[in-house]
Amino acid sequence: MQQLLPTQLAERLADGSRPKPVLLDVRQPWELERCCLPGVQNIPMHLIPLRSNELNKSDEIVVICHHGARSMQVAMFLENQGFSSVINLTGGVAAWANEVDPNFPRY
């Protein structure tokens, strides 16, 4: 499974010459109300088996959660379902707040 550091994701999102990946946030809705990256698609982790058909298997998908554990499990699940380019955001939004945006809300 591929891993991506928050600084690498920030660089990728800022690079206008590359297509943007799908940002799949697998946290609960109340967590997204506290903080989320712009443009995320939210499918809570427990609903991924039921709703993974909403995702395109050929898209590059960066899976995001709070600290990177739930997203890693979802990324492994999606890879096992035939998704071709799934990447886990190492450290999740907590690492994003520490490494990329110090004003990003924390919880």
C-alpha positions as YAML, in Angstrom:
chain: A
units: angstrom
residues:
- id: 1
  name: MET
  ca: [0.00, 0.00, 0.00]
- id: 2
  name: GLN
  ca: [1.22, 3.46, -0.82]
- id: 3
  name: GLN
  ca: [1.69, 6.04, 1.90]
- id: 4
  name: LEU
  ca: [1.71, 9.81, 1.50]
- id: 5
  name: LEU
  ca: [2.98, 12.35, 4.02]
- id: 6
  name: PRO
  ca: [0.83, 15.44, 4.61]
- id: 7
  name: THR
  ca: [3.52, 17.69, 3.10]
- id: 8
  name: GLN
  ca: [3.55, 15.50, -0.02]
- id: 9
  name: LEU
  ca: [-0.24, 15.73, -0.30]
- id: 10
  name: ALA
  ca: [-0.08, 19.52, 0.08]
- id: 11
  name: GLU
  ca: [2.48, 19.68, -2.75]
- id: 12
  name: ARG
  ca: [0.36, 17.42, -4.93]
- id: 13
  name: LEU
  ca: [-2.78, 19.47, -4.33]
- id: 14
  name: ALA
  ca: [-0.91, 22.70, -5.13]
- id: 15
  name: ASP
  ca: [0.49, 21.31, -8.40]
- id: 16
  name: GLY
  ca: [-1.87, 22.54, -11.11]
- id: 17
  name: SER
  ca: [-0.19, 20.37, -13.74]
- id: 18
  name: ARG
  ca: [-1.39, 17.12, -12.16]
- id: 19
  name: PRO
  ca: [-4.93, 15.83, -11.80]
- id: 20
  name: LYS
  ca: [-6.21, 16.09, -8.25]
- id: 21
  name: PRO
  ca: [-6.70, 12.80, -6.40]
- id: 22
  name: VAL
  ca: [-10.01, 11.88, -4.84]
- id: 23
  name: LEU
  ca: [-9.78, 12.76, -1.14]
- id: 24
  name: LEU
  ca: [-11.78, 10.09, 0.67]
- id: 25
  name: ASP
  ca: [-12.33, 10.99, 4.31]
- id: 26
  name: VAL
  ca: [-13.51, 7.94, 6.27]
- id: 27
  name: ARG
  ca: [-14.17, 9.70, 9.58]
- id: 28
  name: GLN
  ca: [-17.61, 10.13, 11.13]
- id: 29
  name: PRO
  ca: [-19.70, 13.18, 10.11]
- id: 30
  name: TRP
  ca: [-19.23, 14.81, 13.53]
- id: 31
  name: GLU
  ca: [-15.47, 14.67, 12.97]
- id: 32
  name: LEU
  ca: [-15.79, 16.42, 9.62]
- id: 33
  name: GLU
  ca: [-17.87, 19.13, 11.29]
- id: 34
  name: ARG
  ca: [-14.83, 19.88, 13.46]
- id: 35
  name: CYS
  ca: [-12.34, 19.94, 10.59]
- id: 36
  name: CYS
  ca: [-11.76, 18.60, 7.10]
- id: 37
  name: LEU
  ca: [-9.67, 19.27, 4.06]
- id: 38
  name: PRO
  ca: [-11.47, 21.13, 1.26]
- id: 39
  name: GLY
  ca: [-13.13, 18.95, -1.35]
- id: 40
  name: VAL
  ca: [-13.21, 15.68, 0.56]
- id: 41
  name: GLN
  ca: [-15.72, 12.95, -0.19]
- id: 42
  name: ASN
  ca: [-16.98, 11.49, 3.06]
- id: 43
  name: ILE
  ca: [-17.83, 7.82, 3.41]
- id: 44
  name: PRO
  ca: [-17.51, 6.74, 7.05]
- id: 45
  name: MET
  ca: [-15.34, 3.67, 7.51]
- id: 46
  name: HIS
  ca: [-18.18, 1.35, 8.51]
- id: 47
  name: LEU
  ca: [-20.08, 2.21, 5.30]
- id: 48
  name: ILE
  ca: [-17.20, 1.58, 2.88]
- id: 49
  name: PRO
  ca: [-18.27, -2.02, 2.08]
- id: 50
  name: LEU
  ca: [-21.77, -0.77, 1.21]
- id: 51
  name: ARG
  ca: [-20.76, 2.40, -0.64]
- id: 52
  name: SER
  ca: [-17.43, 1.63, -2.32]
- id: 53
  name: ASN
  ca: [-19.36, 1.44, -5.61]
- id: 54
  name: GLU
  ca: [-19.58, 5.26, -5.40]
- id: 55
  name: LEU
  ca: [-15.83, 5.36, -6.12]
- id: 56
  name: ASN
  ca: [-14.11, 4.81, -9.46]
- id: 57
  name: LYS
  ca: [-11.67, 1.90, -9.27]
- id: 58
  name: SER
  ca: [-9.23, 3.64, -11.62]
- id: 59
  name: ASP
  ca: [-9.10, 7.00, -9.77]
- id: 60
  name: GLU
  ca: [-6.19, 7.89, -7.55]
- id: 61
  name: ILE
  ca: [-7.72, 7.89, -4.06]
- id: 62
  name: VAL
  ca: [-6.09, 9.35, -0.96]
- id: 63
  name: VAL
  ca: [-7.79, 7.91, 2.13]
- id: 64
  name: ILE
  ca: [-7.90, 10.21, 5.17]
- id: 65
  name: CYS
  ca: [-8.85, 9.83, 8.83]
- id: 66
  name: HIS
  ca: [-7.80, 11.36, 12.16]
- id: 67
  name: HIS
  ca: [-4.44, 9.63, 12.74]
- id: 68
  name: GLY
  ca: [-4.04, 7.29, 9.76]
- id: 69
  name: ALA
  ca: [-5.16, 3.96, 11.24]
- id: 70
  name: ARG
  ca: [-8.74, 3.80, 9.94]
- id: 71
  name: SER
  ca: [-7.64, 5.12, 6.57]
- id: 72
  name: MET
  ca: [-4.97, 2.43, 6.34]
- id: 73
  name: GLN
  ca: [-7.57, -0.29, 6.94]
- id: 74
  name: VAL
  ca: [-9.89, 1.23, 4.33]
- id: 75
  name: ALA
  ca: [-7.04, 1.57, 1.83]
- id: 76
  name: MET
  ca: [-6.19, -2.12, 2.27]
- id: 77
  name: PHE
  ca: [-9.86, -3.05, 1.83]
- id: 78
  name: LEU
  ca: [-10.15, -0.98, -1.36]
- id: 79
  name: GLU
  ca: [-6.97, -2.51, -2.79]
- id: 80
  name: ASN
  ca: [-8.41, -5.97, -2.11]
- id: 81
  name: GLN
  ca: [-11.55, -4.90, -3.98]
- id: 82
  name: GLY
  ca: [-9.53, -4.09, -7.10]
- id: 83
  name: PHE
  ca: [-8.93, -0.36, -6.74]
- id: 84
  name: SER
  ca: [-5.73, 0.41, -8.63]
- id: 85
  name: SER
  ca: [-4.30, 3.52, -6.93]
- id: 86
  name: VAL
  ca: [-5.11, 3.83, -3.23]
- id: 87
  name: ILE
  ca: [-2.92, 5.89, -0.92]
- id: 88
  name: ASN
  ca: [-3.06, 6.27, 2.85]
- id: 89
  name: LEU
  ca: [-2.46, 9.74, 4.31]
- id: 90
  name: THR
  ca: [0.16, 8.99, 6.96]
- id: 91
  name: GLY
  ca: [-0.80, 10.53, 10.29]
- id: 92
  name: GLY
  ca: [-4.19, 11.75, 9.05]
- id: 93
  name: VAL
  ca: [-5.57, 15.22, 9.67]
- id: 94
  name: ALA
  ca: [-3.68, 15.40, 12.96]
- id: 95
  name: ALA
  ca: [-0.39, 15.25, 11.04]
- id: 96
  name: TRP
  ca: [-1.78, 17.72, 8.48]
- id: 97
  name: ALA
  ca: [-2.33, 20.19, 11.33]
- id: 98
  name: ASN
  ca: [1.19, 19.59, 12.68]
- id: 99
  name: GLU
  ca: [3.09, 19.57, 9.39]
- id: 100
  name: VAL
  ca: [1.14, 21.64, 6.87]
- id: 101
  name: ASP
  ca: [-1.41, 24.01, 8.44]
- id: 102
  name: PRO
  ca: [-0.88, 25.08, 12.06]
- id: 103
  name: ASN
  ca: [-4.30, 26.84, 11.96]
- id: 104
  name: PHE
  ca: [-6.10, 23.63, 11.02]
- id: 105
  name: PRO
  ca: [-8.53, 22.74, 13.85]
- id: 106
  name: ARG
  ca: [-7.51, 19.88, 16.12]
- id: 107
  name: TYR
  ca: [-9.54, 17.53, 18.27]
...
